[in-house]
Amino acid sequence: MEAIKLVGLLLLLVSAVEVALWRVLAPRNPNLNKAFPILMASAVGTAVLGLLLFVLG
């Protein structure tokens, strides 16, 4: 597996963990709940970047 594909796969994994973490923690913390859309946008951006690296690598 090439290095770029490995990095893409790692970013996909990190974004999946990030989404699960924010889905669990945001309802319990009012500050995270306010920033939830930004946190989800960050996770989706990471997933898109990881997917692009995986496909193009």
C-alpha positions as CSV (number, residue, x, y, z in Angstrom):
1,M,0.0,0.0,0.0
2,E,1.4,3.4,-0.9
3,A,2.1,6.0,1.7
4,I,-0.6,8.4,0.4
5,K,-3.3,5.7,0.5
6,L,-2.2,4.8,4.0
7,V,-2.5,8.4,5.1
8,G,-6.0,8.7,3.4
9,L,-7.1,5.5,5.2
10,L,-5.8,6.9,8.5
11,L,-7.7,10.2,8.0
12,L,-10.9,8.3,7.2
13,L,-10.5,6.3,10.5
14,V,-9.8,9.5,12.4
15,S,-12.8,11.2,11.0
16,A,-15.0,8.3,11.9
17,V,-13.8,8.3,15.5
18,E,-14.2,12.1,15.6
19,V,-17.8,11.9,14.5
20,A,-18.6,9.2,17.0
21,L,-16.9,11.2,19.8
22,W,-18.7,14.4,19.0
23,R,-22.1,12.6,18.8
24,V,-21.5,11.2,22.3
25,L,-20.0,14.2,24.0
26,A,-21.9,17.1,22.4
27,P,-25.3,16.4,24.1
28,R,-23.7,16.3,27.5
29,N,-21.7,19.6,27.2
30,P,-23.5,22.9,26.4
31,N,-20.3,24.4,24.9
32,L,-19.8,21.5,22.6
33,N,-23.4,21.5,21.7
34,K,-23.1,25.1,20.5
35,A,-20.1,24.2,18.4
36,F,-21.6,20.9,17.1
37,P,-22.1,22.1,13.5
38,I,-18.5,23.3,13.3
39,L,-17.2,20.1,14.8
40,M,-19.2,18.0,12.3
41,A,-18.0,20.2,9.4
42,S,-14.4,19.5,10.5
43,A,-15.0,15.8,10.7
44,V,-16.6,15.7,7.3
45,G,-13.8,17.8,5.8
46,T,-11.3,15.3,7.2
47,A,-13.2,12.5,5.8
48,V,-13.4,14.1,2.3
49,L,-9.6,14.8,2.4
50,G,-8.9,11.2,3.5
51,L,-11.2,9.8,0.7
52,L,-9.5,12.0,-1.9
53,L,-6.0,10.9,-0.8
54,F,-7.1,7.2,-0.7
55,V,-8.7,7.3,-4.2
56,L,-6.0,9.4,-5.8
57,G,-3.0,7.7,-4.1
